[in-house]
């Protein structure tokens, strides 16, 4: 047992302070989270568009029949509730009364509140807590209280926690079991970098977590409330000075990337194979997500194509103005596109390379792409089912007039499609592959030598040694 690590009481029983991170669309399901809880930790079912199954145990494809986005959005909510309930029930059964089961949702996912209500209402007594980030989930505590479950807000700064506490959480202090500090420079998936923070200049997590605990103490939060360190956690020995540290108080650790490579992990074999090839620097912190948040994913051909698309971009005016003195003669129809002479030459080069069509962005720029890319972008935008509360790619909003009021942004992508595809066996090179920045350890950690893939229990046992 690693020095100083002790069980905590959570959900009415003793568990290890080791939490399985809940990963997006079907990358964490009942099999992995149930096994994590069975091993004595806190398993986390992803309740983001979770899978349901038919009578033969096959995944039910999430196919949308509604004519409008609003109709398809209602279908999405029904799929999400049914899938979330099914995953929780199966995970709870696998856990066998050991550990605990949480669910994870993104506050910025479309229909987050009705989905939470629907799942929690049908899984009473099974879910110990709800983790929630990707936005400012003010109503999380209120919803959790209706079902008497714990809530664990995911934040990336003491400032964000203070805002949530003062606005809502102080009213339900007894149900806040932990605050998850998700390091915005280390964690995989979406993260909470603020406009004041430089994505290229990582900050040491220790002073940020110390500031979080100081804020929690100043607000009168109980010392029993854990801070969960999430992002970049691989070996517990790397965090030895965090355990039993009076400045930080009660600390738990979340493992998001490491559980991807286990026998119970539901991700396809092709994804698992790619994990072992990741080198330092292969995970890119980028802002292509239609959520508007920064996120971290493997810099595979899919992500590289988005980088290249944005590089084929020029500003334009609808009349001659300033340096925009050249009339654009490629990529667009009509004559009301004026660019700089230099950008005209760049556009002509892209056109000659096959990027013959230009799409307008919300920032009064044009991005050049192939006709095939344009057709895919337009189809994906038309097929939008409202998986986000605000989507830059399709200009959908899940309330009011159902529009963000901005032009749909072709520099982004349909995240629902990309995540569903990779989770269900489509080409890993053509879809978004989330991973944390410590993922290169799969290739250097001797635990995985000779192609060894552990069970979840073997992984938890290994983590408990400090390795």
Buried (B, 14 or more C-beta within 10 A) or exposed (E): EBEEBEEBEBBEBEBBBBBBBBBBBBBBBBBBBBBBBBBBBBBBBBBBBBBBBEEEEEBEEBEBEBEEBEBBBBBBBBBBBBBBBBBBBBBBEBBEEBBBBBBBBBBBBBBBBBBBBBBBEBBEEBBBBBBBBBBBBBBBBBBBBEBEBBBBBBBBBBBBBBBBBEEBBBEBBEBBBBBBBBBBBBBBBBBBBEEEBEBEEBEEBBEBBBBBBBBBEEBEBEEEBBBBBBBBBBBBEEBBEBBBBEEBBBBBBBBBBBBBBBBBBBBBEBBBEBBBEBEEEBBBBBBBBBBBBBBBBBBBEBBEBBEEBBEBBBBBBEEEEEBBEBEBEBBBEEEEBBBBEEBBEBBBEBBEEEBBBBBBBBEEBBBBBBEEBBEBBEEBBEBBBBBBBBBBBBBBBBEEEBEBEEBBBBBBBBBBBBBBBBBBEBEBBEBBBBBBBBBBBBBEBEBBEEEEBBEBBBBBEBBBEBE
